[in-house]
């Protein structure tokens, strides 16, 4: 049950972070360069949810005891 919770928590964080990063891409048509965009998202804490969520998903999948 713990692995399922860890997986779902990681999935939720990854979705939140990914959607936030995509939403911030709306700054690009305004004239923000790609370099400024990456500097901006590196300074936003909610953008770190994507790698943290992927890490939690990986931990849940690789540590789950397979009985096949």
HELIX and SHEET records of a PDB file:
HELIX    1   1 UNK A    2  UNK A   24  1                                  23    
HELIX    2   2 UNK A   25  UNK A   30  5                                   6    
HELIX    3   3 UNK A   34  UNK A   42  1                                   9    
HELIX    4   4 UNK A   45  UNK A   48  5                                   4    
HELIX    5   5 UNK A   49  UNK A   63  1                                  15    
END                                                                             
